[in-house]
Amino acid sequence: MTFLADSPVQTARSMAAERSKLIADLTDTHATTLESLLAVLRSSSTSDTAARQKATELAAAAMVALRAVSDLDRSLTEEPVARAFERLKNDLRPLVRFGDLDVQFIEPPVNGRALPGEVAHEARAIVRGAVLALVEQTGVARVRVQWDCDGSNLLIRIRDDGPGDLDAEVPSVRQLAARVVALSGTLGVEATAGWGSEMAVSLPLDAPTASVSAAAAWGLSPRERGVLELVASGARNKAIAEALTISENTVKFHVANLLRKVGASTRAELASLAR
């Protein structure tokens, strides 16, 4: 949602979102690398010499990836869904090859709509995070990853064969949900005791359209529009204060005014009306 084109609020929000995404990407990559290294070192079918060599290769590859700058143009390009899925399989291959985890991949239709680069990149990061969240549970030996595309959304399903007690309040799942919401997507968790847990993610392929008329009808000031925009993005008071360089008390004051002007009773309702 955009109220003021190229405004300081938009700039601050973009910078904050980019920084958060970078940190999340680095965290996911680091976690995946560590899991892969542990899988290699724990493998009973690999000799010590081979394990050291493979661990060195994984570490070197991770260092190269961290220094690479080729991903800077992801948001400017599109990627065929099949190619994006193949890159995901490569990301997870070390866990499959050296760990005790059996990862099954259900291929997307080869003629599916191409994914915007940013969606493809975020989808892979979300799946990596989801797999890591699932294998944190005791007794998970198999994970199934499926992608599909309905023409408007990328549909992702990740299922395990664990105890079936995963819920949306697990910290790792909450982090994933926040990442999905930032893309205007949805994430659901279903668990059946004794049968495993499943995450279902839907990511829109097209950016949401701007909504300016609603803000004008509410008679909001430029500052209130900026606060509303950040509230709608899911930012909390502290993050809003930092983005707009104001105090948290001032943010609370603006949020209270917004609730009154818009006729909402909660922040969630306010964000929903703003979208």
N, C-alpha and C positions, 0 to 999 in steps of 0.2 A: 504494500500500500504506500502511495506517495502523495504527499500534499504539496510540498514545495520543491520544485525541480532545482537541483544543484544548490540547495540551501545548506547552511552550516550544519543543520541537524542531519541532513542526508549524508554529508561528508563524514561527520562524527560517527554516525551509525554504520556507514560502510566500513570505516576504519576499524571500529570495534568488532563488527561481524567478521571481517577478514582476519583480524588477530585471533579471535576465538576459533575460527575454522582452522587456521594454521596450527594453533596449539592442539586442537583435537586431532588433526591429521598426524602431527608428530607423535602424539600419545599413542594413537592406534598403530602407527608404523613401528614404534618402539616396542609396544606390547607384542605385536605379531612376530617381530624379530626375536625377542626374548623367548617366546613360546617355541619358535622354530629351533632356536639354539638348544633349549632344554630337551626338545624332542629328539634332536640328533644325539646329544650327549647321553640320553637315557636309553637310546635304542639298543636292544639286546642283539639285534641282527647285524650291527655295524661294529667293525673292529675299532680299537682305540685310534689307530693311525688314520683310518678313513673318517672317523668321527671328528678328529681334530682338523683334518683337511676340509671337511664339509662345513664345520663351524667357522673356520677362517673364511671360507668363501661367502657364507651367509653374512658375516660381519662386514666383510669388504663391500659386498653388494649393498648392504644397508647404508654404509658410509657414503657410497657413491650416490645412492638415491637421495639422501639427505642434502647433498650438495647440488643436486641437479636443479636446473631452472626451467626445464622443458615444460613443466606443468603450468607455467604462467599464462599460456594461451588456451588453457582448457575451456575457459568461459567463452572463448571466441569461436570455437569450432563445434562441430557435431561429430558424434561417434556412432557407427552402426551398433545396434544393440548386441549382436552376436560377438562383435569384436570387444565391446566393453565387458561382456560376460567372460570371454576368454582371458582378458587381463585379470579379472577377478580370480579365475581358477589358478592363474600363475601366482597371484598374491598368496593364495592359501596352499599352494602345492607343497611347501616344506612340512606343514602340519600333516598333510596326507601321506607324504612319502616316509617320514621318519617317526611320526608319532603313532600312538595307538588309536587315534581318531580316524574313523571312516567317514569321509565327506563325499556325499553323493550330489552330483550336479544335474539339475533338470534344465536342459537348454531352452532358451527363448526361441520364438519363431525367427528364422533367418531373415524373413521379409518384414519384420516388425519395424516400426517407425524409428528413425535414427534418434539418438538421445542428445540433447544439448550437452556440451562438454561438462558443464558444472554439475548437471544431474548425474551423468555417468560417473564422474569422480566421487561425488558425495554418496552415490549408491554403493560403490565398492567399499568406501570407508564405513558406511553403516553396516554392511554385511560383515566386514571384518570385526567390527565392534560387537555385533550380535553373536557371531560364532564364539568369540572370546567370552562373552557373557554366559553363553550356554555351557561351555566346557568348564566354567567355574563350578558348576554343580557336580555333585558326587554321582558317579555311575553313568556318565554320558560317554557312549562309545561310538555313536553314529549321529551325524548331522546331515540333513538334506537341505540344499539351497536351490530355490526355484525362482526364475525370473519370467515375467510375461509382460506384454504391453497391450493395452486396450485401445491404443491410438491417442489417448489423452494422458494416460498415467503409466508409469512404470510400476508394476506390481511385483512385490518381493515376498517370498515366504521362506522362513528358515525354521526347520523343525528338528528336534532331538529325540532321543530314545531314553531320556533320563527319568527322574522320579516324578516329573509332572507337577512340580510345586513352584515354578517360577511365577512371579507376579510383577506388575508394573511399578512397584515401589522399590524394587532392587536398585541400588544406586547406579549400576552400570546400565540398566534398562532405562532409568530416568534420564540419564545423559543422552542415550540414543534417541529417546522421545523428544528431547529438547532440540536435537539436531534435525530431526524429521519435521517438527513444527516450524523451525526456521525456514524450511523449504516449502511451507504451506502444505505439508503432507500429513499423513495419519499413521499411527503405529498402534496395533492392538496385540495383546498377549492373551493366549488361551492355554490353559494347562489342565491336563487330565491325569489324576493320580495313577501312577503305574504305567501310563502310556506316553508320557513325554509332554514337552511344551512347544508352542509354536508362536513365532512372531510374524505378523502380517503387516507389511509396510506398503503404502501407496504414495508415490511421489508424482506430482503433476509435472508434465513436460513443458507447459507454458507458464510464464510468469503471470501472477494475478494482475488484473487491470487496476489502474489507479481509481481511487474514489475521492473526488474533490467536492462534488456537490453536497454530500452529506455534511462535511465539515463546514461548508459555507452556510448551510441551512441551520446549523447549530449556533452560528454566530461566535465561532472560536477565534481567539487571538492567535497571532503567529506562534507565540510561545506555547499556548495550549495545544495547537496543532502538532507542534514538535513533541510535546509530552505524550499526546494521544498516539502518535505514530510509534513511539518507542514502547508504550504500554501494549499496543496491538502486536508488536513483534515479540512480546513475552519478556521484555526487560523488566527487572525489578527496580525499586526506587534508587538503590545505590548506583546501579549501572546507568540509569537515566541521569542522575545527578552528575556523574562523571562525564557522560557524553555531552551534556549541555552546560557544564561548568557552573552548576548551581548547587545549593545545599539540598540535603535530603528533605529537610522541613519544607523548603520551597516546592519540591516535587510533590510532597504530600498535599500541600495547599492546592496545587494545580489539579491533582487527581481528584480531590474532593469537589472542586469546581466542575470538573468534567463530568463526574457522576451526576451532579445536580443538573447541569445543562442538557445532558444527553438523556437523563431519566433512567440511568442504570443503577443497580443496587450493589454490584460487585465488579471487581476488576475484570473478571472473566467475561461478564456480560458486556462491559464497556469495550473490551477488545473485540468481542464478536460483532457488536454493532459497528465498530470502526472498520471492520473488514467488509 
